[in-house]
Amino acid sequence: MSRRTPLLAMGAAVVVAVAALAAWTWSAPASRPKLRVVGAYVPRPASPDVAAAYFTVVDEGGAGDELTGVGSDVAAETMMHRSTGRAMEMVGSVAVPARGRLVFRPGGYHVMLERPVRSLRPGDHVTLTLRFRRSAPITVRAPVEPIGYRPDGT
């Protein structure tokens, strides 16, 4: 065995390691969530004690994520709920599908804003901070809309 054989083996190992790192780097963005929040709004509450927030989380990445909580600048307490028929249950987290959408809307998932610290009137804004298992938090300003508002006009 010549002196060149260990050097060739070490060189080959370096080439393989660099190639593996390059392949991982190039493929990594496709396997990570790439989240954005659209369509956030808060209908003017009928009661001064509780309001609801709605929005859509869009994942343009390839791995999905999990919404683990939502905070607000106007509520003493926020909770995520899911409505099914006439029942409403609190949920601790909700999956955001890879290359998909998680929709919070009336009659489905929603955020309850308990005991708002100020009146919420159309034209006001509520700051929502969405927290995720893998992704950085996303903060959005949700306009307060009239009672009964639906973004699709229905």
N, C-alpha and C positions, 0 to 999 in steps of 0.2 A: 504494500500500500504506500503510495507516494504522499508527500506532504500536501500536495494539491487536493487530495480527496477530502480531507476535513474542511478545507477552505471552500471547496465546491459545495459540500453538503450544507455548510453554514450559509453560504450565499443563496442557495436554493431555499433554505428555510426563511431567510429574510424576504425573498421575493414572494413566497407563499403568504407570509404574514402581511406584507404590504398589500397584496392582491385581496386578501380576505378583509382587511380594514377598509380598503377602497370600496369593495362590494357592499359591506355593511353600511358605510357612510352614504353611498348612493341610494341604497334601498331603504334606509332608516326613515326618511320623511314620509314615505308611503305607509309605514307601519306605525305612525304616530297620529294621535288625534290632531286635527286642525279645526278648532272651534270658533264659531262666531254666533252672536245672538242677534236675532232680527224680530221686528214686530212687537216689541215690548210695550205694554200699556197697562193702566190701572183704571177700571171704570170708577166713576164717582160712587163712593159707597152710599148705600141706602141707610146704613146705621153708622153713627160716629165711632162705634167700638171695633169695627172690623172692615177690612177691605181685601180685595183680591188682586193679584198680579198675574199677567199672562205674557207669554213670549214663546219663541221657537229657538232652540239650539240646533245649529247646523254643524255637522262634522264633515269636512271635506277631506279628512285624512283617512288612513286605512286601518285604524285600530279601535275606534270607538273610545268612549270614556264613561264616566259615571258622575252625574250631578249629585253632590253630597249635601248641599245646603244653599240657601239664599238668604242674604242679609239685606236690610233696608235702612235708609236714613230716617224714615218716618215712623217705624213701628217698634214698640217695646219688645215684641216677639214675632218671629216669622216661622211658619211651618209649611212644609210641602204636603199637599193632600192629593188624593185621587178620588174622583166621584164616579160611582157606577150606579146608574139608576138613581134611586133616592138615598143611597148610602154614601157616606164620605169617610175615608180612612186616611190617617196620617201615614206618610211614607218617609223612610230615612234616607233613601237614595233612589235614583232613577237612572237606568241605562241610557246612554246616548249611543245609538248604533253607528258603526263605522260607515262612512259615506251615506249617512242618513240624517233624519231629523227627529228631535224630541219636541213635541208640541204641548205647550201648556195652554189650555183653552177652556171656556165654560163647558161644564159637563164632563170634564176629564181631569187631567193634572192641572193644579193651580197652586199658587202660593198665597197663604192667608197672612195678612198683615194685621196682627192683633194690637188693639189699643193704639191707633195712630196718635202721634204726639201733636199733630195739628190737623186742621180741617183740610180735606182734599177736594179741590174744586177743578172743574175743567180749565185747562190752561196751565195748571201747576205741573210739576214734574216730581217723580219719585226716583231716587237713586237705588238701584238694585245691584248687589254684588253676588254673582253666582260662583260657587266653589265646586271644584271638581277633584276627583281622585288623582288623576294624572296631570291634568293641565293647570296652568296658572289661572287664578280667578279672573273673571270678566266682569267689569262694571259697566252698566248701561243706565241711561236716563229714560225712564218710562213716562210718557205724558199721561196726565189724568184726563180721561175722556168722559163724556156724559153717561149717565145711567143707561144701561141697555146697549151701549156701543158694541158693535161687532166689526172687526177690521175688514171683513169681506162684504159688509153691507147687508147681511141677512139678519 
